Amino acid sequence: MQAVKEKLSNLASVAKEKITICSAQAEEKVKKATARTEGEREMAHERRKAKEARAKTELHQAKAEHKAERLNAHGFGGHHAPVVGAQGQGGQHHP
């Protein structure tokens, strides 16, 4: 169940990233259309690139948080089988 929750959270984060990128692109177009100098147009472009980079960073941070939440919910990784030695016993194997 936690894996499904993680996937849904990741999908929501990806959607948020895409919305942020689209709004940055639209804002760049508006700024470029109203810019009077080449410097203003370049600043609008750089602002868009910075916003996109920030959105990608936030996406990766959110995905890492979702993964950590899932691992913590299962006690650091879920169910592990006990380690069995070469002779079929638990513990260390001494040749």
N, CA, C and O atoms as a DFTB+ gen file, in Angstrom:
380 C
 N C O
     1  1       0.817      -1.189       0.000
     2  2       0.000       0.000       0.000
     3  2       0.861       1.254       0.000
     4  3       0.528       2.254      -0.636
     5  1       1.982       1.183       0.730
     6  2       2.868       2.336       0.784
     7  2       3.495       2.622      -0.577
     8  3       3.738       3.779      -0.918
     9  1       3.756       1.574      -1.354
    10  2       4.331       1.777      -2.685
    11  2       3.356       2.530      -3.583
    12  3       3.760       3.386      -4.370
    13  1       2.081       2.211      -3.462
    14  2       1.055       2.908      -4.252
    15  2       0.985       4.367      -3.831
    16  3       0.880       5.263      -4.669
    17  1       1.044       4.597      -2.521
    18  2       1.012       5.971      -2.020
    19  2       2.225       6.744      -2.539
    20  3       2.104       7.906      -2.928
    21  1       3.390       6.099      -2.544
    22  2       4.601       6.745      -3.049
    23  2       4.452       7.095      -4.528
    24  3       4.819       8.194      -4.942
    25  1       3.921       6.176      -5.322
    26  2       3.739       6.439      -6.753
    27  2       2.774       7.601      -6.989
    28  3       3.026       8.457      -7.837
    29  1       1.682       7.630      -6.247
    30  2       0.720       8.716      -6.401
    31  2       1.325      10.058      -5.977
    32  3       1.089      11.087      -6.610
    33  1       2.092      10.028      -4.916
    34  2       2.756      11.254      -4.475
    35  2       3.756      11.728      -5.522
    36  3       3.876      12.925      -5.781
    37  1       4.472      10.781      -6.119
    38  2       5.426      11.138      -7.178
    39  2       4.706      11.724      -8.389
    40  3       5.177      12.693      -8.985
    41  1       3.570      11.139      -8.752
    42  2       2.799      11.664      -9.880
    43  2       2.323      13.088      -9.609
    44  3       2.351      13.941     -10.496
    45  1       1.886      13.336      -8.377
    46  2       1.447      14.687      -8.015
    47  2       2.617      15.667      -8.092
    48  3       2.452      16.804      -8.533
    49  1       3.792      15.225      -7.663
    50  2       4.973      16.090      -7.720
    51  2       5.390      16.370      -9.155
    52  3       5.813      17.481      -9.472
    53  1       5.278      15.380     -10.018
    54  2       5.612      15.573     -11.435
    55  2       4.634      16.560     -12.067
    56  3       5.031      17.424     -12.849
    57  1       3.362      16.425     -11.725
    58  2       2.359      17.357     -12.260
    59  2       2.653      18.780     -11.800
    60  3       2.536      19.729     -12.576
    61  1       3.034      18.920     -10.538
    62  2       3.369      20.247     -10.012
    63  2       4.576      20.820     -10.755
    64  3       4.607      22.009     -11.072
    65  1       5.570      19.972     -11.030
    66  2       6.758      20.420     -11.766
    67  2       6.373      20.895     -13.167
    68  3       6.832      21.942     -13.624
    69  1       5.534      20.126     -13.837
    70  2       5.129      20.495     -15.199
    71  2       4.354      21.806     -15.216
    72  3       4.535      22.622     -16.119
    73  1       3.497      22.011     -14.226
    74  2       2.750      23.266     -14.140
    75  2       3.704      24.435     -13.924
    76  3       3.553      25.489     -14.542
    77  1       4.679      24.246     -13.052
    78  2       5.661      25.294     -12.787
    79  2       6.450      25.634     -14.038
    80  3       6.679      26.808     -14.329
    81  1       6.870      24.613     -14.784
    82  2       7.640      24.835     -16.004
    83  2       6.784      25.554     -17.050
    84  3       7.252      26.486     -17.704
    85  1       5.543      25.124     -17.205
    86  2       4.660      25.769     -18.193
    87  2       4.396      27.227     -17.835
    88  3       4.375      28.089     -18.714
    89  1       4.195      27.504     -16.559
    90  2       3.954      28.890     -16.163
    91  2       5.215      29.726     -16.352
    92  3       5.122      30.902     -16.704
    93  1       6.390      29.145     -16.127
    94  2       7.642      29.872     -16.353
    95  2       7.818      30.182     -17.838
    96  3       8.275      31.267     -18.197
    97  1       7.455      29.232     -18.699
    98  2       7.556      29.466     -20.142
    99  2       6.581      30.548     -20.591
   100  3       6.926      31.400     -21.410
   101  1       5.376      30.514     -20.058
   102  2       4.391      31.536     -20.422
   103  2       4.839      32.907     -19.932
   104  3       4.706      33.904     -20.642
   105  1       5.368      32.948     -18.720
   106  2       5.856      34.208     -18.184
   107  2       7.017      34.746     -19.024
   108  3       7.126      35.951     -19.250
   109  1       7.882      33.838     -19.483
   110  2       9.002      34.263     -20.336
   111  2       8.481      34.894     -21.632
   112  3       8.992      35.925     -22.069
   113  1       7.485      34.289     -22.232
   114  2       6.929      34.831     -23.475
   115  2       6.361      36.228     -23.265
   116  3       6.551      37.116     -24.096
   117  1       5.659      36.417     -22.144
   118  2       5.082      37.728     -21.851
   119  2       6.197      38.749     -21.639
   120  3       6.143      39.854     -22.178
   121  1       7.201      38.378     -20.855
   122  2       8.306      39.301     -20.575
   123  2       9.078      39.643     -21.844
   124  3       9.485      40.788     -22.043
   125  1       9.275      38.643     -22.701
   126  2       9.996      38.897     -23.958
   127  2       9.176      39.809     -24.876
   128  3       9.730      40.664     -25.568
   129  1       7.869      39.623     -24.875
   130  2       7.020      40.436     -25.741
   131  2       6.989      41.899     -25.292
   132  3       6.863      42.805     -26.115
   133  1       7.105      42.118     -23.988
   134  2       7.061      43.493     -23.482
   135  2       8.448      44.090     -23.272
   136  3       8.574      45.260     -22.910
   137  1       9.491      43.289     -23.498
   138  2      10.862      43.786     -23.287
   139  2      11.219      44.822     -24.349
   140  3      10.793      44.729     -25.501
   141  1      12.006      45.804     -23.935
   142  2      12.428      46.856     -24.852
   143  2      13.854      46.672     -25.329
   144  3      14.239      47.189     -26.377
   145  1      14.630      45.939     -24.562
   146  2      16.033      45.750     -24.947
   147  2      16.355      44.262     -25.003
   148  3      15.621      43.417     -24.490
   149  1      17.471      43.982     -25.642
   150  2      17.930      42.595     -25.719
   151  2      18.290      42.077     -24.330
   152  3      18.098      40.896     -24.042
   153  1      18.803      42.938     -23.476
   154  2      19.151      42.550     -22.112
   155  2      17.941      42.098     -21.316
   156  3      18.027      41.139     -20.550
   157  1      16.821      42.772     -21.486
   158  2      15.590      42.377     -20.798
   159  2      15.098      41.016     -21.290
   160  3      14.598      40.203     -20.513
   161  1      15.252      40.785     -22.605
   162  2      14.845      39.489     -23.152
   163  2      15.733      38.372     -22.600
   164  3      15.257      37.285     -22.271
   165  1      17.020      38.658     -22.508
   166  2      17.964      37.664     -21.980
   167  2      17.669      37.377     -20.502
   168  3      17.754      36.231     -20.062
   169  1      17.326      38.415     -19.744
   170  2      16.985      38.219     -18.334
   171  2      15.729      37.366     -18.185
   172  3      15.646      36.535     -17.281
   173  1      14.758      37.568     -19.061
   174  2      13.533      36.760     -19.026
   175  2      13.856      35.295     -19.291
   176  3      13.299      34.402     -18.653
   177  1      14.753      35.057     -20.229
   178  2      15.159      33.687     -20.561
   179  2      15.889      33.042     -19.378
   180  3      15.627      31.891     -19.028
   181  1      16.803      33.796     -18.770
   182  2      17.556      33.268     -17.632
   183  2      16.640      32.994     -16.436
   184  3      16.832      32.018     -15.711
   185  1      15.643      33.864     -16.238
   186  2      14.680      33.661     -15.162
   187  2      13.910      32.363     -15.376
   188  3      13.676      31.612     -14.430
   189  1      13.513      32.098     -16.632
   190  2      12.793      30.853     -16.932
   191  2      13.670      29.644     -16.644
   192  3      13.218      28.672     -16.038
   193  1      14.918      29.706     -17.077
   194  2      15.820      28.577     -16.844
   195  2      16.013      28.324     -15.350
   196  3      16.067      27.176     -14.910
   197  1      16.118      29.400     -14.577
   198  2      16.293      29.254     -13.134
   199  2      15.061      28.623     -12.488
   200  3      15.183      27.770     -11.608
   201  1      13.874      29.044     -12.928
   202  2      12.634      28.490     -12.378
   203  2      12.498      27.009     -12.735
   204  3      12.052      26.209     -11.913
   205  1      12.881      26.649     -13.959
   206  2      12.824      25.246     -14.361
   207  2      13.794      24.410     -13.531
   208  3      13.453      23.308     -13.102
   209  1      14.987      24.922     -13.307
   210  2      15.970      24.195     -12.511
   211  2      15.475      24.020     -11.073
   212  3      15.646      22.956     -10.479
   213  1      14.865      25.064     -10.520
   214  2      14.323      24.993      -9.165
   215  2      13.200      23.964      -9.102
   216  3      13.104      23.213      -8.131
   217  1      12.350      23.922     -10.127
   218  2      11.242      22.961     -10.156
   219  2      11.776      21.532     -10.218
   220  3      11.236      20.644      -9.558
   221  1      12.822      21.300     -10.999
   222  2      13.404      19.960     -11.090
   223  2      14.040      19.549      -9.766
   224  3      13.932      18.394      -9.354
   225  1      14.696      20.487      -9.106
   226  2      15.292      20.192      -7.807
   227  2      14.219      19.850      -6.791
   228  3      14.368      18.901      -6.021
   229  1      13.138      20.618      -6.784
   230  2      12.040      20.348      -5.863
   231  2      11.411      18.990      -6.143
   232  3      11.013      18.291      -5.212
   233  1      11.317      18.608      -7.418
   234  2      10.769      17.302      -7.767
   235  2      11.637      16.191      -7.186
   236  3      11.121      15.246      -6.590
   237  1      12.943      16.301      -7.356
   238  2      13.842      15.259      -6.848
   239  2      13.811      15.202      -5.323
   240  3      13.876      14.117      -4.746
   241  1      13.712      16.352      -4.667
   242  2      13.602      16.368      -3.210
   243  2      12.295      15.716      -2.759
   244  3      12.278      14.953      -1.793
   245  1      11.220      16.016      -3.452
   246  2       9.926      15.435      -3.091
   247  2       9.942      13.923      -3.267
   248  3       9.421      13.188      -2.428
   249  1      10.541      13.460      -4.358
   250  2      10.618      12.011      -4.581
   251  2      11.444      11.338      -3.484
   252  3      11.096      10.251      -3.023
   253  1      12.522      11.974      -3.073
   254  2      13.345      11.415      -1.998
   255  2      12.555      11.369      -0.686
   256  3      12.662      10.401       0.067
   257  1      11.772      12.401      -0.414
   258  2      10.935      12.408       0.786
   259  2       9.893      11.308       0.737
   260  3       9.640      10.650       1.746
   261  1       9.286      11.100      -0.423
   262  2       8.275      10.045      -0.560
   263  2       8.908       8.677      -0.312
   264  3       8.318       7.822       0.350
   265  1      10.103       8.479      -0.843
   266  2      10.798       7.210      -0.656
   267  2      11.122       7.003       0.827
   268  3      10.940       5.910       1.364
   269  1      11.603       8.066       1.480
   270  2      11.931       7.964       2.901
   271  2      10.700       7.653       3.728
   272  3      10.769       6.856       4.664
   273  1       9.573       8.270       3.398
   274  2       8.328       7.990       4.114
   275  2       7.935       6.526       3.975
   276  3       7.507       5.891       4.939
   277  1       8.084       6.002       2.773
   278  2       7.720       4.603       2.550
   279  2       8.644       3.686       3.339
   280  3       8.183       2.730       3.963
   281  1       9.944       3.969       3.317
   282  2      10.885       3.122       4.039
   283  2      10.663       3.205       5.543
   284  3      10.764       2.194       6.239
   285  1      10.365       4.380       6.048
   286  2      10.110       4.530       7.476
   287  2       8.828       3.823       7.888
   288  3       8.740       3.308       9.003
   289  1       7.848       3.792       7.021
   290  2       6.587       3.124       7.336
   291  2       6.778       1.620       7.462
   292  3       6.030       0.952       8.176
   293  1       7.777       1.090       6.771
   294  2       8.049      -0.352       6.815
   295  2       9.199      -0.677       7.747
   296  3       9.644      -1.825       7.768
   297  1       9.685       0.243       8.493
   298  2      10.807      -0.043       9.377
   299  2      12.100      -0.183       8.615
   300  3      12.796      -1.189       8.760
   301  1      12.440       0.801       7.804
   302  2      13.688       0.846       7.042
   303  2      13.796      -0.274       6.029
   304  3      14.791      -0.998       6.012
   305  1      12.823      -0.426       5.212
   306  2      12.989      -1.309       4.066
   307  2      12.036      -2.470       3.999
   308  3      12.109      -3.260       3.058
   309  1      11.162      -2.605       4.937
   310  2      10.175      -3.670       4.819
   311  2      10.618      -4.952       5.476
   312  3      11.370      -4.927       6.451
   313  1      10.159      -6.076       4.952
   314  2      10.392      -7.379       5.548
   315  2      11.636      -8.001       4.940
   316  3      11.784      -8.081       3.720
   317  1      12.522      -8.437       5.815
   318  2      13.740      -9.089       5.349
   319  2      13.749     -10.524       5.843
   320  3      13.373     -10.799       6.983
   321  1      14.171     -11.420       5.003
   322  2      14.323     -12.805       5.410
   323  2      15.594     -12.925       6.235
   324  3      16.570     -12.231       5.954
   325  1      15.608     -13.787       7.246
   326  2      16.825     -13.941       8.038
   327  2      17.944     -14.534       7.197
   328  3      17.697     -15.309       6.274
   329  1      19.168     -14.165       7.521
   330  2      20.333     -14.672       6.802
   331  2      20.592     -16.077       7.283
   332  3      20.676     -16.323       8.486
   333  1      20.720     -17.000       6.353
   334  2      20.935     -18.401       6.685
   335  2      22.333     -18.789       6.240
   336  3      22.736     -18.485       5.118
   337  1      23.082     -19.463       7.120
   338  2      24.440     -19.892       6.807
   339  2      24.456     -21.029       5.796
   340  3      23.401     -21.500       5.371
   341  1      25.620     -21.461       5.419
   342  2      25.785     -22.496       4.397
   343  2      25.230     -23.836       4.849
   344  3      24.882     -24.666       4.008
   345  1      25.136     -24.074       6.169
   346  2      24.645     -25.355       6.666
   347  2      23.169     -25.302       7.030
   348  3      22.651     -26.222       7.663
   349  1      22.494     -24.240       6.639
   350  2      21.067     -24.149       6.896
   351  2      20.738     -23.608       8.269
   352  3      19.582     -23.679       8.686
   353  1      21.711     -23.066       8.989
   354  2      21.478     -22.509      10.310
   355  2      21.649     -21.008      10.268
   356  3      22.366     -20.480       9.419
   357  1      21.007     -20.336      11.162
   358  2      21.210     -18.900      11.257
   359  2      22.577     -18.609      11.877
   360  3      23.163     -19.483      12.515
   361  1      23.073     -17.424      11.702
   362  2      24.351     -17.066      12.295
   363  2      25.500     -17.182      11.311
   364  3      25.305     -17.301      10.101
   365  1      26.704     -17.145      11.866
   366  2      27.887     -17.176      11.012
   367  2      28.278     -18.606      10.684
   368  3      27.980     -19.537      11.433
   369  1      28.940     -18.762       9.566
   370  2      29.424     -20.075       9.134
   371  2      30.926     -20.107       9.292
   372  3      31.630     -19.268       8.729
   373  1      31.430     -21.073      10.058
   374  2      32.870     -21.234      10.234
   375  2      33.318     -22.499       9.538
   376  3      32.879     -23.587       9.912
   377  1      34.172     -22.398       8.545
   378  2      34.602     -23.606       7.814
   379  2      35.496     -24.510       8.613
   380  3      35.924     -25.552       8.116
